[in-house]
Amino acid sequence: MNIKVLKKSILDIDADVIAVNLTEGTKTLTGVTEIVDKAYDNIISKFIIKKEKFEGKYGSIFELPLVESGKRLLIIGLGKPSELTYVKLRDLIAKVARVCNANKNAKKIVSALHGADIKGFCPEQCAQMITEGIISGLYSFDKYKSDKKDKNIKEFIMVETDVKAFKKAEIGAERGVIIAKNLNMARDLINESSQYLYPETLADFAIENSGVKTTVFNKARIKKMGMNAFLAVGQGSVHEPKLIHMEYKPAKAKKKIAIVGKGITFDAGGLDLKPPTSMLTMRDDMAGAAAVIATMKAISEIKPNIEVHAIIAACENMPSGSAYKPGDVIISKTGRTIEIDNTDAEGRVTLADALAYAEEIGVDEIIDIATLTGACVVALGTVASGIMGNNDKKIKDFIEVASQAGERFWQLPMFEEYGDTLRSDIADTKNTGGRMGGASAAGIFLSKFIKKTPWIHLDIAGTAFVDKPTSEGIKNATGIGIRSLIKYITE
């Protein structure tokens, strides 16, 4: 789909659909909506508003054929200006995209720059959110369906006649395309069947699609690097583990960040086998890995003046005669020993070595993103992701940035008492403890493998894969964390 911003009147562009907006409580039409109203014999003011009583409430959409021209008019309700946010705008436009796509005669849409006329709203942000909404709203994973449906919408044009606003909108639309297309790339990766996506193919995907220098280490190299915890988790699978290291290095970087994504391409639970219903969607256990690959691709296109390293310890957690066992004691990369209390608490074991590797690079900050604990799902459901770490300021900064990107993170405590359940009689730590406070205990476990670098841990277990559509209309893989990471790193 072609998306662009033009410095033209909405009436000067031939299109199948004309999309304008109405805010709730509007008495007098203004801007593009007024222009279209006058051009079509006051059809909005006299018919749609007065006769049909369309009030412009948030999320409402009024469609009307313009018989003489053969076009369709779309009035989008933005709701009360004081209650509209950029995120609500994006969600609304995603809905508009689905409505338009249902019409085979909606190949070309010309649209107002929705929200830009509202006080306090920036044309650049509006264009970005509209663009994200259009692309995201049309997302579907139909790779394995025989009856594939082509997207009806082929072109989406936003119009803005003010020179300054037009230039800002162009920038916003360009960024929106970068974010949305990489978000959808990650969704495809997470939705992919694990019979086709395993450590080797994930590594190949990163090489071909991350947009940056990517190095893949095989089992022999991983062992030589002392990453025994990572190797232990993967030793039950027929697929060899792969350590993936992506690097973005601008000439004069002002700081250096590492992002670490959990990369369990399928999690059967190991010898502590999951029940069938819990195992069904465990192809999503590499959602953190998908997030960092997509983030690196976006970074390669946005080109911030920040050095970024992305690390993925990719493996499968499978039961077999060679699988690691409850009671095993493993020597991690840092030398800290881990007693395996439960083989299904595998993500933190792989991350222990991955975080240690990231710190060895000598970065200023580490962020890991992982579908880590069922306990986080119990605590926060599918509404918010958990966040912890060893630096409160960076945690607060990330939460704020994530909120602006439309992603919710809630800080969970890391009180010392949560770590008591991890005490082992035979090793430095167990990999899991009791049922209570499991997400916090997992955070404390990870913290023991970082010596001094500021670190943030994102637990996306409840938000990475959902069985009901989100406010954006997305079901199954959501791509959570990508927007936040891009915004946090690049802005």
C-alpha positions in Angstrom: 0.0 0.0 0.0 1.2 3.4 -0.9 0.9 6.1 1.8 1.8 9.7 1.3 1.1 13.3 2.3 0.2 15.9 -0.4 0.2 19.7 -0.2 -3.1 19.9 -2.0 -6.8 20.5 -1.4 -8.8 17.4 -0.7 -11.0 18.3 -3.6 -8.1 18.2 -6.1 -7.4 14.5 -5.6 -9.4 11.9 -7.4 -10.2 9.0 -5.0 -12.8 6.4 -4.2 -13.2 7.5 -0.6 -13.1 10.9 1.0 -12.4 10.7 4.7 -13.1 13.8 6.9 -13.9 14.1 10.6 -16.2 15.6 13.2 -15.5 16.3 16.8 -18.3 15.7 19.4 -20.3 18.8 20.1 -19.2 20.7 16.9 -21.6 23.5 16.1 -19.6 25.0 13.1 -17.7 23.0 10.6 -14.1 24.0 9.9 -11.1 23.0 7.9 -11.2 20.1 5.5 -14.6 19.0 6.7 -16.1 22.4 5.9 -14.5 22.4 2.5 -16.0 19.0 1.6 -19.4 20.1 3.1 -19.6 23.2 0.9 -18.5 21.3 -2.2 -21.3 18.7 -1.8 -24.2 21.0 -1.1 -23.9 21.0 2.7 -24.4 17.3 2.9 -22.5 17.0 6.2 -24.1 19.9 8.0 -27.7 19.6 6.7 -28.0 15.8 6.2 -25.5 13.9 8.2 -25.6 16.1 11.3 -29.1 17.6 11.3 -31.2 14.9 9.8 -29.2 11.7 10.6 -28.2 13.1 14.0 -24.5 12.1 13.7 -22.8 13.5 16.7 -19.1 12.7 16.1 -18.8 10.5 19.2 -15.4 8.8 19.4 -15.3 5.6 17.3 -18.4 6.4 15.3 -18.3 6.2 11.5 -20.8 7.5 9.0 -20.6 6.3 5.4 -22.5 7.8 2.5 -22.3 7.4 -1.2 -21.9 10.5 -3.3 -24.0 9.4 -6.1 -23.1 11.8 -8.8 -19.3 11.5 -8.3 -19.3 7.8 -7.7 -17.3 8.3 -4.5 -18.0 7.5 -0.9 -17.9 10.0 1.9 -16.6 8.8 5.3 -17.2 10.9 8.4 -15.1 9.8 11.4 -16.1 10.7 14.9 -13.1 11.9 16.9 -15.1 12.4 20.1 -14.5 15.2 22.5 -11.3 17.1 21.7 -10.3 17.2 25.3 -10.4 13.4 25.5 -8.7 12.5 22.2 -5.1 11.2 22.4 -2.6 10.2 19.8 -3.1 6.6 20.7 -6.9 6.8 20.5 -6.4 8.4 17.1 -4.3 5.5 16.0 -6.8 2.9 17.2 -9.6 4.8 15.5 -7.8 4.9 12.2 -7.1 1.2 12.4 -10.9 0.7 12.7 -11.4 3.0 9.7 -8.9 0.9 7.7 -10.9 -2.3 8.3 -14.2 -0.6 7.4 -12.7 0.7 4.1 -11.0 -2.5 3.3 -14.3 -4.3 3.4 -15.4 -2.3 0.4 -13.9 -3.5 -2.9 -14.4 -0.1 -4.4 -12.1 1.7 -1.8 -8.8 1.3 -3.5 -7.8 4.9 -3.1 -8.6 7.0 0.0 -8.0 10.7 0.4 -8.1 11.8 4.0 -7.9 14.9 6.2 -4.9 15.0 8.6 -7.2 13.9 11.4 -6.6 15.6 14.8 -4.2 18.2 13.5 -6.8 21.0 13.9 -7.2 20.3 17.6 -5.3 22.5 20.0 -2.1 20.9 21.3 -1.9 18.3 18.6 1.1 18.2 16.3 0.8 17.4 12.6 3.8 15.2 12.7 2.4 13.0 15.5 -1.0 12.9 13.9 0.4 11.8 10.5 2.5 9.1 12.3 -0.4 7.7 14.2 -2.8 7.8 11.2 -0.1 5.9 9.2 0.4 3.4 11.9 -3.3 2.9 12.3 -3.9 2.3 8.5 -1.1 -0.3 8.2 -1.7 -2.0 11.5 -5.5 -2.1 10.9 -5.0 -4.1 7.8 -2.7 -6.7 9.3 -3.6 -10.3 9.1 -1.6 -13.6 9.2 -3.0 -15.7 6.4 0.2 -17.5 5.2 -1.3 -20.9 5.7 -4.9 -20.1 4.5 -5.9 -21.4 1.1 -8.3 -18.5 0.6 -6.1 -15.5 0.9 -7.7 -12.1 0.7 -5.9 -9.3 -1.0 -6.0 -5.9 0.7 -8.5 -3.7 -1.2 -6.9 -0.4 -0.2 -4.0 0.3 -2.5 -3.3 4.0 -1.8 -3.9 6.3 1.2 -3.3 10.0 0.9 -3.3 12.6 3.6 -3.7 16.3 2.6 -2.3 19.4 4.3 -2.2 22.8 2.6 -0.2 24.6 5.3 3.5 24.5 4.3 4.9 24.0 7.8 2.3 21.5 8.8 2.8 19.6 5.5 6.5 19.2 6.1 6.0 17.9 9.6 3.3 15.5 8.4 5.6 14.1 5.8 8.2 13.3 8.5 5.5 11.8 10.7 4.1 9.6 7.9 7.6 8.3 7.0 8.3 7.3 10.6 4.8 5.7 10.9 5.5 3.5 7.9 8.9 2.4 9.4 7.3 1.5 12.8 4.2 -0.2 11.4 5.9 -2.3 8.8 8.5 -3.6 11.2 5.8 -4.2 13.8 3.9 -6.3 11.3 7.1 -8.1 10.5 7.5 -9.1 14.1 3.9 -10.2 14.3 4.5 -12.5 11.3 7.5 -13.9 13.0 5.7 -14.6 16.3 2.7 -16.1 14.5 4.9 -18.4 12.4 4.6 -22.1 13.2 7.5 -23.5 15.2 7.9 -26.3 12.8 9.4 -23.7 10.4 10.8 -21.3 12.9 13.5 -22.7 15.1 16.9 -21.4 16.2 18.7 -21.7 12.9 15.8 -20.2 10.8 15.4 -17.4 13.4 19.1 -16.6 13.0 18.8 -16.6 9.2 15.8 -14.3 9.5 17.8 -11.9 11.6 20.7 -11.9 9.1 18.3 -11.2 6.2 15.9 -8.7 7.9 17.5 -6.8 10.8 19.2 -4.3 8.5 22.4 -4.3 10.5 25.5 -6.4 10.9 24.5 -9.7 12.4 26.8 -12.4 13.8 25.5 -15.9 14.7 27.5 -18.2 17.0 27.0 -21.9 16.8 27.0 -24.4 19.7 30.7 -24.9 19.8 31.4 -21.2 20.0 28.6 -20.7 22.6 30.3 -23.5 24.8 33.7 -21.8 24.4 32.1 -18.6 25.6 31.1 -20.3 28.8 27.3 -20.0 28.2 26.4 -23.3 29.9 23.1 -22.1 31.2 21.9 -21.2 27.7 23.2 -24.5 26.3 21.5 -26.5 29.1 18.1 -25.3 28.1 18.5 -26.2 24.5 20.2 -29.6 24.9 16.9 -31.6 24.7 16.1 -30.4 21.2 17.3 -31.7 17.8 17.7 -28.1 16.8 21.1 -26.6 17.7 21.0 -23.4 19.8 22.2 -20.1 18.2 23.5 -17.0 19.8 22.5 -14.0 17.6 24.3 -10.6 18.0 23.1 -7.7 15.9 25.0 -4.4 15.9 24.1 -0.8 14.9 27.2 1.4 15.2 26.9 5.0 14.0 30.2 7.0 13.6 29.7 9.3 16.6 27.4 7.5 19.0 26.5 9.5 22.2 25.7 6.3 24.2 25.6 2.5 23.9 22.6 0.3 24.6 22.0 -3.4 24.5 18.5 -4.9 24.0 18.2 -8.6 24.8 15.2 -10.7 23.6 14.2 -14.0 24.9 14.4 -16.4 22.0 12.7 -19.7 23.0 11.3 -20.7 19.6 9.2 -23.4 21.2 8.7 -24.1 24.9 7.3 -27.5 25.7 8.4 -27.0 29.3 11.3 -29.5 29.1 11.0 -32.6 31.4 8.6 -30.5 33.5 6.2 -30.8 30.6 3.5 -28.2 30.2 -0.1 -29.3 29.9 -1.4 -29.4 26.3 -3.5 -26.2 26.6 -0.6 -24.2 27.9 1.7 -25.6 25.2 -0.6 -24.8 22.3 0.7 -21.2 21.6 4.2 -21.6 22.8 5.5 -20.6 19.5 5.1 -17.1 20.9 7.9 -17.7 23.5 10.3 -15.9 21.1 8.2 -12.7 21.1 11.1 -10.8 22.8 13.4 -12.0 20.1 11.0 -10.8 17.4 10.8 -7.4 19.2 14.5 -6.8 19.1 14.9 -7.9 15.5 12.1 -5.5 14.5 13.5 -2.7 16.6 17.0 -3.1 15.0 15.4 -2.9 11.5 13.6 0.3 12.5 16.8 1.7 14.0 18.7 0.9 10.8 16.1 3.1 8.9 15.7 5.9 11.5 19.5 6.1 12.1 19.7 7.5 15.6 23.1 8.6 16.9 23.1 5.8 19.5 25.0 2.5 19.3 22.7 -0.4 19.8 23.4 -4.1 20.3 20.7 -6.7 20.1 21.3 -10.2 21.7 19.2 -13.3 21.3 20.0 -16.7 22.9 17.8 -18.8 20.6 16.9 -22.4 21.5 14.0 -24.8 22.0 13.0 -26.2 25.4 12.1 -29.8 24.7 11.8 -33.1 26.6 14.1 -35.9 25.6 16.8 -38.3 26.8 19.4 -35.4 26.5 17.2 -32.7 28.1 18.4 -30.9 31.3 16.8 -32.2 34.4 15.3 -31.0 37.7 18.1 -31.0 40.2 20.9 -30.3 37.7 23.5 -27.7 38.8 24.7 -25.5 35.9 27.6 -23.1 35.9 26.5 -19.9 34.2 28.7 -17.5 32.1 29.4 -15.4 35.2 30.4 -18.4 37.3 27.2 -18.2 39.4 25.7 -21.7 39.8 22.1 -22.5 39.2 20.1 -25.4 40.6 17.3 -26.3 38.2 14.2 -26.5 40.3 11.8 -26.5 37.3 12.8 -27.0 33.7 9.8 -24.9 32.6 11.4 -21.8 34.1 13.9 -21.8 31.2 13.7 -18.3 29.9 15.5 -16.8 32.8 18.2 -19.4 32.5 19.0 -18.5 28.9 18.7 -14.8 29.8 21.2 -15.2 32.6 24.0 -15.9 30.1 22.6 -13.5 27.5 22.6 -10.6 30.0 26.1 -11.4 31.1 27.2 -11.4 27.4 25.5 -8.0 26.9 27.3 -6.5 29.9 30.7 -7.8 28.6 30.2 -5.6 25.5 30.5 -2.6 27.8 27.2 -0.9 27.2 25.7 2.0 29.2 22.3 0.4 29.6 20.7 -3.0 29.1 17.0 -3.7 28.4 15.7 -7.3 28.2 12.2 -8.2 26.8 10.8 -11.6 27.5 7.6 -13.6 27.8 9.0 -14.7 31.1 6.4 -15.6 33.8 2.9 -16.9 34.1 2.9 -15.0 37.4 3.0 -11.7 35.5 0.0 -12.8 33.5 -1.9 -13.5 36.8 -0.8 -10.1 38.2 -1.5 -7.9 35.2 -3.5 -10.0 32.7 -3.4 -8.9 29.1 -3.8 -5.2 29.9 -0.3 -4.3 30.9 3.3 -5.7 30.9 5.5 -5.9 33.9 8.7 -3.8 34.3 11.5 -4.1 36.8 15.2 -3.3 37.1 18.0 -1.9 39.1 17.6 1.8 38.1 14.3 3.5 39.1 14.9 6.6 37.0 15.3 4.6 33.8 12.3 2.5 34.7 10.2 5.6 35.1 11.5 7.1 31.9 10.7 3.9 30.0 7.2 3.8 31.4 6.5 7.4 30.3 7.9 6.8 26.8 5.9 3.5 26.5 2.7 5.4 27.6 3.3 7.9 24.8 3.7 4.9 22.4 0.4 3.4 23.6 2.0 0.6 25.6 1.3 0.1 29.3 4.1 -1.1 31.7 3.6 -1.4 35.4 6.5 -1.5 37.8 6.6 -4.6 40.0 8.7 -4.7 43.2 12.0 -6.4 43.6 12.1 -6.6 47.4 14.9 -8.8 48.8 12.3 -11.1 50.4 11.1 -12.2 47.0 14.6 -13.7 46.5 14.3 -15.9 49.5 12.4 -18.6 47.6 15.4 -18.9 45.2 17.8 -20.1 47.9 19.5 -23.4 47.1 21.2 -25.9 49.4 23.6 -27.0 46.8 24.1 -24.0 44.4 24.2 -20.2 44.4 20.6 -20.0 43.4 17.6 -22.0 42.2 15.9 -21.0 38.9 12.5 -20.8 40.6 10.8 -20.8 43.9 7.3 -20.8 45.3 4.1 -19.8 43.5 3.8 -16.4 45.2 5.5 -13.3 43.8 6.9 -15.3 40.9 7.4 -12.4 38.5 9.4 -10.4 41.1 11.4 -13.5 42.0 12.3 -14.0 38.3 13.4 -10.3 38.2 15.6 -10.8 41.2 17.1 -14.0 39.6 18.0 -12.0 36.5 19.5 -9.2 38.5 22.1 -11.5 40.0 23.7 -12.0 36.5 24.3 -8.2 36.0 27.2 -6.7 37.9 26.7 -3.0 37.7 25.1 -1.9 34.4 21.8 -0.1 34.6 19.2 -2.7 33.5 15.5 -2.8 32.8 13.5 -6.1 32.5 10.2 -6.2 30.5 7.9 -9.1 31.2 5.5 -9.3 28.3 4.1 -12.8 29.0 0.5 -11.6 29.2 0.6 -9.0 26.4 2.6 -10.6 23.6 -0.1 -13.0 22.3 -3.8 -12.5 22.9 -6.9 -14.4 22.0 -9.2 -11.4 21.7 -8.6 -8.4 19.5 -6.9 -5.4 21.1 -8.2 -1.8 20.8 -6.1 -1.7 17.6 -7.9 -4.8 16.3 -4.9 -7.1 16.6 -5.4 -10.8 17.7 -2.7 -13.4 18.5 0.8 -11.8 18.1 0.7 -8.1 19.2 4.3 -7.0 18.7 4.2 -5.5 22.2 7.3 -3.6 23.2 8.5 -2.6 19.7 7.0 0.8 19.7 8.3 1.5 23.2 11.8 0.4 22.4 12.0 2.4 19.2 10.8 5.5 20.8 13.0 5.1 23.9 16.1 4.5 21.8 15.6 7.0 19.0 14.0 10.0 20.9 
